[in-house]
Structures are given as structure tokens and as C-alpha cells.
Amino acid sequence: MKHLLTLCLLTSTLLISACNTVKGIGQDLKKAGEKIEGAVQK
């Protein structure tokens, strides 16, 4: 039972950190797109 609980905690920790990483990449891509769009409009 302890092994199962440990496995669940480790898995949830990895999933949470992965979600934050994907969110950060999405924000960076959005900012880059906005800068490109601004350069094209000039």
C-alpha cells in the first residue's frame, strides 16, 4: 500500500510540473507571435 501511495504522489508531482512547463511554452509562443504580428503591421 505504501508503494502505491508513493507512486501516485510521484506521478501527480510530475504531471503538475509538466503542465506548468507546457503553459510557460505556450505563453512564450504567444508573446513571440505578438511581436511578429507587430513587426508585420509596421
mmJSON file of the N, C-alpha and C atoms, coordinates in Angstrom:
{"data_MODEL":{"atom_site":{
"group_PDB":["ATOM","ATOM","ATOM","ATOM","ATOM","ATOM","ATOM","ATOM","ATOM","ATOM","ATOM","ATOM","ATOM","ATOM","ATOM","ATOM","ATOM","ATOM","ATOM","ATOM","ATOM","ATOM","ATOM","ATOM","ATOM","ATOM","ATOM","ATOM","ATOM","ATOM","ATOM","ATOM","ATOM","ATOM","ATOM","ATOM","ATOM","ATOM","ATOM","ATOM","ATOM","ATOM","ATOM","ATOM","ATOM","ATOM","ATOM","ATOM","ATOM","ATOM","ATOM","ATOM","ATOM","ATOM","ATOM","ATOM","ATOM","ATOM","ATOM","ATOM","ATOM","ATOM","ATOM","ATOM","ATOM","ATOM","ATOM","ATOM","ATOM","ATOM","ATOM","ATOM","ATOM","ATOM","ATOM","ATOM","ATOM","ATOM","ATOM","ATOM","ATOM","ATOM","ATOM","ATOM","ATOM","ATOM","ATOM","ATOM","ATOM","ATOM","ATOM","ATOM","ATOM","ATOM","ATOM","ATOM","ATOM","ATOM","ATOM","ATOM","ATOM","ATOM","ATOM","ATOM","ATOM","ATOM","ATOM","ATOM","ATOM","ATOM","ATOM","ATOM","ATOM","ATOM","ATOM","ATOM","ATOM","ATOM","ATOM","ATOM","ATOM","ATOM","ATOM","ATOM","ATOM","ATOM"],
"id":[1,2,3,4,5,6,7,8,9,10,11,12,13,14,15,16,17,18,19,20,21,22,23,24,25,26,27,28,29,30,31,32,33,34,35,36,37,38,39,40,41,42,43,44,45,46,47,48,49,50,51,52,53,54,55,56,57,58,59,60,61,62,63,64,65,66,67,68,69,70,71,72,73,74,75,76,77,78,79,80,81,82,83,84,85,86,87,88,89,90,91,92,93,94,95,96,97,98,99,100,101,102,103,104,105,106,107,108,109,110,111,112,113,114,115,116,117,118,119,120,121,122,123,124,125,126],
"type_symbol":["N","C","C","N","C","C","N","C","C","N","C","C","N","C","C","N","C","C","N","C","C","N","C","C","N","C","C","N","C","C","N","C","C","N","C","C","N","C","C","N","C","C","N","C","C","N","C","C","N","C","C","N","C","C","N","C","C","N","C","C","N","C","C","N","C","C","N","C","C","N","C","C","N","C","C","N","C","C","N","C","C","N","C","C","N","C","C","N","C","C","N","C","C","N","C","C","N","C","C","N","C","C","N","C","C","N","C","C","N","C","C","N","C","C","N","C","C","N","C","C","N","C","C","N","C","C"],
"label_atom_id":["N","CA","C","N","CA","C","N","CA","C","N","CA","C","N","CA","C","N","CA","C","N","CA","C","N","CA","C","N","CA","C","N","CA","C","N","CA","C","N","CA","C","N","CA","C","N","CA","C","N","CA","C","N","CA","C","N","CA","C","N","CA","C","N","CA","C","N","CA","C","N","CA","C","N","CA","C","N","CA","C","N","CA","C","N","CA","C","N","CA","C","N","CA","C","N","CA","C","N","CA","C","N","CA","C","N","CA","C","N","CA","C","N","CA","C","N","CA","C","N","CA","C","N","CA","C","N","CA","C","N","CA","C","N","CA","C","N","CA","C","N","CA","C","N","CA","C"],
"label_alt_id":[null,null,null,null,null,null,null,null,null,null,null,null,null,null,null,null,null,null,null,null,null,null,null,null,null,null,null,null,null,null,null,null,null,null,null,null,null,null,null,null,null,null,null,null,null,null,null,null,null,null,null,null,null,null,null,null,null,null,null,null,null,null,null,null,null,null,null,null,null,null,null,null,null,null,null,null,null,null,null,null,null,null,null,null,null,null,null,null,null,null,null,null,null,null,null,null,null,null,null,null,null,null,null,null,null,null,null,null,null,null,null,null,null,null,null,null,null,null,null,null,null,null,null,null,null,null],
"label_comp_id":["MET","MET","MET","LYS","LYS","LYS","HIS","HIS","HIS","LEU","LEU","LEU","LEU","LEU","LEU","THR","THR","THR","LEU","LEU","LEU","CYS","CYS","CYS","LEU","LEU","LEU","LEU","LEU","LEU","THR","THR","THR","SER","SER","SER","THR","THR","THR","LEU","LEU","LEU","LEU","LEU","LEU","ILE","ILE","ILE","SER","SER","SER","ALA","ALA","ALA","CYS","CYS","CYS","ASN","ASN","ASN","THR","THR","THR","VAL","VAL","VAL","LYS","LYS","LYS","GLY","GLY","GLY","ILE","ILE","ILE","GLY","GLY","GLY","GLN","GLN","GLN","ASP","ASP","ASP","LEU","LEU","LEU","LYS","LYS","LYS","LYS","LYS","LYS","ALA","ALA","ALA","GLY","GLY","GLY","GLU","GLU","GLU","LYS","LYS","LYS","ILE","ILE","ILE","GLU","GLU","GLU","GLY","GLY","GLY","ALA","ALA","ALA","VAL","VAL","VAL","GLN","GLN","GLN","LYS","LYS","LYS"],
"label_asym_id":["A","A","A","A","A","A","A","A","A","A","A","A","A","A","A","A","A","A","A","A","A","A","A","A","A","A","A","A","A","A","A","A","A","A","A","A","A","A","A","A","A","A","A","A","A","A","A","A","A","A","A","A","A","A","A","A","A","A","A","A","A","A","A","A","A","A","A","A","A","A","A","A","A","A","A","A","A","A","A","A","A","A","A","A","A","A","A","A","A","A","A","A","A","A","A","A","A","A","A","A","A","A","A","A","A","A","A","A","A","A","A","A","A","A","A","A","A","A","A","A","A","A","A","A","A","A"],
"label_entity_id":["1","1","1","1","1","1","1","1","1","1","1","1","1","1","1","1","1","1","1","1","1","1","1","1","1","1","1","1","1","1","1","1","1","1","1","1","1","1","1","1","1","1","1","1","1","1","1","1","1","1","1","1","1","1","1","1","1","1","1","1","1","1","1","1","1","1","1","1","1","1","1","1","1","1","1","1","1","1","1","1","1","1","1","1","1","1","1","1","1","1","1","1","1","1","1","1","1","1","1","1","1","1","1","1","1","1","1","1","1","1","1","1","1","1","1","1","1","1","1","1","1","1","1","1","1","1"],
"label_seq_id":[1,1,1,2,2,2,3,3,3,4,4,4,5,5,5,6,6,6,7,7,7,8,8,8,9,9,9,10,10,10,11,11,11,12,12,12,13,13,13,14,14,14,15,15,15,16,16,16,17,17,17,18,18,18,19,19,19,20,20,20,21,21,21,22,22,22,23,23,23,24,24,24,25,25,25,26,26,26,27,27,27,28,28,28,29,29,29,30,30,30,31,31,31,32,32,32,33,33,33,34,34,34,35,35,35,36,36,36,37,37,37,38,38,38,39,39,39,40,40,40,41,41,41,42,42,42],
"pdbx_PDB_ins_code":[null,null,null,null,null,null,null,null,null,null,null,null,null,null,null,null,null,null,null,null,null,null,null,null,null,null,null,null,null,null,null,null,null,null,null,null,null,null,null,null,null,null,null,null,null,null,null,null,null,null,null,null,null,null,null,null,null,null,null,null,null,null,null,null,null,null,null,null,null,null,null,null,null,null,null,null,null,null,null,null,null,null,null,null,null,null,null,null,null,null,null,null,null,null,null,null,null,null,null,null,null,null,null,null,null,null,null,null,null,null,null,null,null,null,null,null,null,null,null,null,null,null,null,null,null,null],
"Cartn_x":[0.83,0.0,0.879,1.969,2.847,3.49,3.81,4.416,3.438,2.184,1.162,0.959,0.924,0.761,1.949,3.148,4.349,4.336,3.951,3.868,2.854,1.706,0.672,1.169,1.859,2.38,3.434,4.327,5.354,4.749,3.771,3.114,2.389,1.685,0.958,1.924,3.052,4.055,4.607,4.898,5.411,4.378,3.12,2.073,1.875,1.922,1.749,2.894,4.116,5.257,5.225,4.766,4.67,3.642,2.535,1.505,2.053,2.82,3.402,4.39,5.141,6.107,5.396,4.362,3.609,2.947,2.445,1.812,2.837,4.033,5.095,5.503,5.603,5.957,4.869,3.61,2.5,2.534,2.872,2.952,4.093,5.232,6.366,6.03,5.356,4.978,3.984,3.082,2.101,2.801,3.763,4.494,5.286,5.91,6.68,5.751,4.579,3.611,3.145,2.952,2.53,3.618,4.87,5.969,6.088,5.919,5.973,4.831,3.657,2.482,2.709,3.286,3.575,4.567,5.569,6.587,5.975,5.05,4.424,3.531,2.865,1.956,2.695,3.961,4.728,5.054],
"Cartn_y":[-1.196,0.0,1.267,1.224,2.399,2.661,1.588,1.753,2.389,2.002,2.565,4.051,4.411,5.818,6.643,6.113,6.809,6.99,5.95,6.031,7.083,7.133,8.126,9.545,9.749,11.08,11.519,10.61,10.951,11.253,10.467,10.679,12.023,12.339,13.614,14.794,14.659,15.726,15.964,14.884,15.01,15.643,15.244,15.807,17.295,17.689,19.111,19.935,19.438,20.19,20.232,19.183,19.17,20.183,20.3,21.267,22.683,22.984,24.317,24.58,23.582,23.745,24.015,23.269,23.453,24.822,25.244,26.567,27.662,27.515,28.505,28.58,27.425,27.406,28.087,27.837,28.472,29.983,30.459,31.905,32.51,31.816,32.313,32.381,31.341,31.336,32.447,32.712,33.776,35.135,35.371,36.641,36.792,35.702,35.752,36.049,35.447,35.701,37.142,37.707,39.107,40.032,39.729,40.564,40.458,39.268,39.075,39.832,39.736,40.421,41.932,42.438,43.874,44.312,43.485,43.823,43.818,42.912,42.836,44.044,44.528,45.665,46.967,47.071,48.314,48.547],
"Cartn_z":[0.0,0.0,0.0,0.75,0.796,-0.565,-1.276,-2.598,-3.575,-3.487,-4.37,-4.086,-2.817,-2.435,-2.916,-2.75,-3.205,-4.712,-5.424,-6.882,-7.327,-6.677,-7.008,-6.751,-5.652,-5.327,-6.333,-6.7,-7.685,-9.048,-9.45,-10.729,-10.764,-9.696,-9.669,-9.671,-8.998,-8.992,-10.392,-11.1,-12.468,-13.391,-13.242,-14.097,-13.841,-12.585,-12.249,-12.824,-12.689,-13.214,-14.736,-15.374,-16.833,-17.316,-16.607,-17.002,-16.926,-15.898,-15.78,-16.904,-17.296,-18.375,-19.695,-19.983,-21.223,-21.234,-20.099,-20.01,-20.295,-19.757,-19.979,-21.432,-22.083,-23.506,-24.325,-23.962,-24.662,-24.541,-23.359,-23.154,-23.965,-24.01,-24.791,-26.272,-26.779,-28.192,-28.501,-27.564,-27.77,-27.859,-26.971,-26.993,-28.28,-28.727,-29.979,-31.15,-31.165,-32.229,-32.251,-31.075,-30.998,-31.537,-31.247,-31.746,-33.26,-33.784,-35.243,-35.906,-35.315,-35.864,-35.853,-34.773,-34.694,-35.733,-35.996,-36.999,-38.403,-38.656,-39.973,-40.21,-39.189,-39.348,-39.574,-39.218,-39.405,-40.81],
"occupancy":[1.0,1.0,1.0,1.0,1.0,1.0,1.0,1.0,1.0,1.0,1.0,1.0,1.0,1.0,1.0,1.0,1.0,1.0,1.0,1.0,1.0,1.0,1.0,1.0,1.0,1.0,1.0,1.0,1.0,1.0,1.0,1.0,1.0,1.0,1.0,1.0,1.0,1.0,1.0,1.0,1.0,1.0,1.0,1.0,1.0,1.0,1.0,1.0,1.0,1.0,1.0,1.0,1.0,1.0,1.0,1.0,1.0,1.0,1.0,1.0,1.0,1.0,1.0,1.0,1.0,1.0,1.0,1.0,1.0,1.0,1.0,1.0,1.0,1.0,1.0,1.0,1.0,1.0,1.0,1.0,1.0,1.0,1.0,1.0,1.0,1.0,1.0,1.0,1.0,1.0,1.0,1.0,1.0,1.0,1.0,1.0,1.0,1.0,1.0,1.0,1.0,1.0,1.0,1.0,1.0,1.0,1.0,1.0,1.0,1.0,1.0,1.0,1.0,1.0,1.0,1.0,1.0,1.0,1.0,1.0,1.0,1.0,1.0,1.0,1.0,1.0],
"B_iso_or_equiv":[0.0,0.0,0.0,0.0,0.0,0.0,0.0,0.0,0.0,0.0,0.0,0.0,0.0,0.0,0.0,0.0,0.0,0.0,0.0,0.0,0.0,0.0,0.0,0.0,0.0,0.0,0.0,0.0,0.0,0.0,0.0,0.0,0.0,0.0,0.0,0.0,0.0,0.0,0.0,0.0,0.0,0.0,0.0,0.0,0.0,0.0,0.0,0.0,0.0,0.0,0.0,0.0,0.0,0.0,0.0,0.0,0.0,0.0,0.0,0.0,0.0,0.0,0.0,0.0,0.0,0.0,0.0,0.0,0.0,0.0,0.0,0.0,0.0,0.0,0.0,0.0,0.0,0.0,0.0,0.0,0.0,0.0,0.0,0.0,0.0,0.0,0.0,0.0,0.0,0.0,0.0,0.0,0.0,0.0,0.0,0.0,0.0,0.0,0.0,0.0,0.0,0.0,0.0,0.0,0.0,0.0,0.0,0.0,0.0,0.0,0.0,0.0,0.0,0.0,0.0,0.0,0.0,0.0,0.0,0.0,0.0,0.0,0.0,0.0,0.0,0.0],
"pdbx_formal_charge":[null,null,null,null,null,null,null,null,null,null,null,null,null,null,null,null,null,null,null,null,null,null,null,null,null,null,null,null,null,null,null,null,null,null,null,null,null,null,null,null,null,null,null,null,null,null,null,null,null,null,null,null,null,null,null,null,null,null,null,null,null,null,null,null,null,null,null,null,null,null,null,null,null,null,null,null,null,null,null,null,null,null,null,null,null,null,null,null,null,null,null,null,null,null,null,null,null,null,null,null,null,null,null,null,null,null,null,null,null,null,null,null,null,null,null,null,null,null,null,null,null,null,null,null,null,null],
"auth_seq_id":[1,1,1,2,2,2,3,3,3,4,4,4,5,5,5,6,6,6,7,7,7,8,8,8,9,9,9,10,10,10,11,11,11,12,12,12,13,13,13,14,14,14,15,15,15,16,16,16,17,17,17,18,18,18,19,19,19,20,20,20,21,21,21,22,22,22,23,23,23,24,24,24,25,25,25,26,26,26,27,27,27,28,28,28,29,29,29,30,30,30,31,31,31,32,32,32,33,33,33,34,34,34,35,35,35,36,36,36,37,37,37,38,38,38,39,39,39,40,40,40,41,41,41,42,42,42],
"auth_comp_id":["MET","MET","MET","LYS","LYS","LYS","HIS","HIS","HIS","LEU","LEU","LEU","LEU","LEU","LEU","THR","THR","THR","LEU","LEU","LEU","CYS","CYS","CYS","LEU","LEU","LEU","LEU","LEU","LEU","THR","THR","THR","SER","SER","SER","THR","THR","THR","LEU","LEU","LEU","LEU","LEU","LEU","ILE","ILE","ILE","SER","SER","SER","ALA","ALA","ALA","CYS","CYS","CYS","ASN","ASN","ASN","THR","THR","THR","VAL","VAL","VAL","LYS","LYS","LYS","GLY","GLY","GLY","ILE","ILE","ILE","GLY","GLY","GLY","GLN","GLN","GLN","ASP","ASP","ASP","LEU","LEU","LEU","LYS","LYS","LYS","LYS","LYS","LYS","ALA","ALA","ALA","GLY","GLY","GLY","GLU","GLU","GLU","LYS","LYS","LYS","ILE","ILE","ILE","GLU","GLU","GLU","GLY","GLY","GLY","ALA","ALA","ALA","VAL","VAL","VAL","GLN","GLN","GLN","LYS","LYS","LYS"],
"auth_asym_id":["A","A","A","A","A","A","A","A","A","A","A","A","A","A","A","A","A","A","A","A","A","A","A","A","A","A","A","A","A","A","A","A","A","A","A","A","A","A","A","A","A","A","A","A","A","A","A","A","A","A","A","A","A","A","A","A","A","A","A","A","A","A","A","A","A","A","A","A","A","A","A","A","A","A","A","A","A","A","A","A","A","A","A","A","A","A","A","A","A","A","A","A","A","A","A","A","A","A","A","A","A","A","A","A","A","A","A","A","A","A","A","A","A","A","A","A","A","A","A","A","A","A","A","A","A","A"],
"auth_atom_id":["N","CA","C","N","CA","C","N","CA","C","N","CA","C","N","CA","C","N","CA","C","N","CA","C","N","CA","C","N","CA","C","N","CA","C","N","CA","C","N","CA","C","N","CA","C","N","CA","C","N","CA","C","N","CA","C","N","CA","C","N","CA","C","N","CA","C","N","CA","C","N","CA","C","N","CA","C","N","CA","C","N","CA","C","N","CA","C","N","CA","C","N","CA","C","N","CA","C","N","CA","C","N","CA","C","N","CA","C","N","CA","C","N","CA","C","N","CA","C","N","CA","C","N","CA","C","N","CA","C","N","CA","C","N","CA","C","N","CA","C","N","CA","C","N","CA","C"],
"pdbx_PDB_model_num":[1,1,1,1,1,1,1,1,1,1,1,1,1,1,1,1,1,1,1,1,1,1,1,1,1,1,1,1,1,1,1,1,1,1,1,1,1,1,1,1,1,1,1,1,1,1,1,1,1,1,1,1,1,1,1,1,1,1,1,1,1,1,1,1,1,1,1,1,1,1,1,1,1,1,1,1,1,1,1,1,1,1,1,1,1,1,1,1,1,1,1,1,1,1,1,1,1,1,1,1,1,1,1,1,1,1,1,1,1,1,1,1,1,1,1,1,1,1,1,1,1,1,1,1,1,1]
}}}
